[in-house]
Amino acid sequence: FAKNSNIKKNEKNIEKNEKNIKDAEKRIEVAKKEGEKALEDMTKFLSKETGKKISKQSARKAYKDYFGK
């Protein structure tokens, strides 16, 4: 009986961890979409401010250079 209760306990822990992983994956996807939208907005803003076409790549590089990340 002890083995069965341990197995059930482990199964519940696995289910809980799987749910946590799915929740985390959803939050990551939302964050990626928000980050992409922010990059797009920043690129448009910089293009408008400078009057020159700014690519997403150069905006990323400028951000990394400025913030050191």
Order of alpha helices (4+ residues) and beta strands (2+ residues): alpha-alpha
